[in-house]
Structures are given as structure tokens and as C-alpha cells.
Amino acid sequence: MIRHVVLFKPREDLRKGELQKIFDGLAALRHAIPGMVDFHGSENCSPEGLNRGYTHGFTIDFMDVKARDTYLVDPEHKALGEQLTAAADGGKGGLLVFDINLSDAH
């Protein structure tokens, strides 16, 4: 299983509800992409103060690398990714993407 982790720094002028609309679109891809198992997204709630400006994030679990790779080239994902990048402070600089192979995780 692959866990796709995305952390997000929003633009200061981001309209209320815009990020939730993108999250909702990403969550809906579960019904279109075989092997996309789950989506969770929210605002940071850690009390540790180590978020380095990343205030929101989401995870997507995929059954395997093939499902993740299908998601990466999906046209709806690409469109939502463009919206997310446009909503991020500094564009791609406001995003952090990290994939974890849960089969290898300890």
C-alpha cells in the first residue's frame, strides 16, 4: 500500500472554502480511480509547532504503485493539482509531497 502525503501552505488571499472544494474533488476520485482506497484532509492540529508554515494537508492511500501512478496521470487529478498549486503560497513552493510504501514501513 502507498500513502501519498501532501502538505500545503495557502496563499494569504485564499477565499474561504476554496481549499475544501479542492479536497472534496480529490476525495471524489476514489470513485473513479481503481485502487484509490482512502482520502483524509484537514487543517494542521499538531501542538508541536513544527509545521513550518504548512497549515493543511491530506493523505491518499492506494492499494499499490500502479493505482498511485494511475492517479498521477488522471486528467481530473491534474486539474485539481493545478488548482491546488494556484492556491498555494509560492505555487509549487507551497506544497510538499511525500509517498510512503506502507509495506516497507516500520
C-alpha positions in Angstrom: 0.0 0.0 0.0 1.2 3.5 -0.9 0.3 6.5 1.3 0.5 9.8 -0.7 1.1 12.7 1.7 0.7 16.3 0.7 1.3 19.3 2.9 0.0 22.8 1.9 0.8 26.4 2.6 -2.2 28.5 1.5 -2.0 32.0 -0.1 -3.0 34.7 2.3 -5.8 35.8 0.0 -7.2 32.3 -0.5 -11.0 32.5 -0.4 -12.8 30.7 2.3 -14.0 27.3 1.2 -11.7 27.1 -1.9 -9.3 24.6 -0.4 -12.2 22.4 0.9 -13.7 22.4 -2.7 -10.3 21.0 -3.9 -10.2 18.5 -1.1 -13.7 17.4 -2.0 -12.7 16.9 -5.6 -9.7 14.8 -4.6 -11.8 12.7 -2.3 -14.3 12.1 -5.1 -11.6 10.5 -7.2 -12.0 7.4 -5.0 -15.0 6.5 -7.2 -13.1 6.9 -10.5 -9.6 5.5 -9.8 -9.3 1.8 -9.1 -7.1 1.1 -6.1 -7.6 4.5 -4.6 -8.7 3.4 -1.1 -9.0 6.5 1.1 -8.6 10.2 1.4 -8.2 12.3 4.5 -7.6 16.0 4.6 -7.7 18.8 7.2 -6.1 21.7 8.8 -3.0 21.1 10.9 -3.9 20.2 14.5 -0.4 19.4 15.9 0.5 21.3 19.1 4.3 20.8 18.4 4.8 23.9 16.4 6.9 22.1 13.8 4.7 22.6 10.7 7.0 25.2 9.1 4.0 27.1 7.7 2.2 24.1 6.3 -1.2 24.7 7.7 -3.2 22.0 5.8 -2.6 18.5 4.5 -4.1 15.4 3.1 -3.3 11.7 2.6 -4.4 9.3 0.0 -4.0 5.6 0.3 -3.5 3.5 -2.8 -3.6 -0.3 -3.0 -0.3 -0.3 -4.9 2.2 1.7 -7.0 0.1 1.1 -10.1 -3.0 2.7 -8.6 -0.9 5.7 -7.4 0.6 6.0 -10.9 -2.9 5.9 -12.5 -3.9 8.8 -10.1 -0.9 10.8 -11.1 -1.8 10.9 -14.8 -5.6 11.2 -14.3 -6.9 14.3 -16.0 -9.2 15.2 -13.1 -6.3 14.9 -10.7 -4.1 17.1 -12.9 -6.8 19.7 -13.0 -7.2 19.6 -9.2 -3.4 19.7 -8.8 -3.3 22.9 -10.8 -6.0 24.4 -8.6 -4.1 23.4 -5.5 -0.8 24.8 -6.9 -2.5 28.1 -7.7 -4.0 28.2 -4.2 -0.6 27.6 -2.5 1.7 30.3 -1.3 4.5 30.4 -3.8 2.9 27.9 -6.2 4.7 24.6 -6.1 7.0 26.0 -3.4 3.9 26.0 -1.1 3.5 22.2 -1.4 5.3 19.2 0.0 4.6 15.8 -1.5 5.9 12.6 0.1 4.9 9.0 -0.7 5.4 6.2 1.9 5.4 2.5 0.9 3.5 1.1 3.9 4.7 -2.4 3.1 8.2 -1.2 3.9 7.3 1.0 6.8 8.3 0.1 10.4 
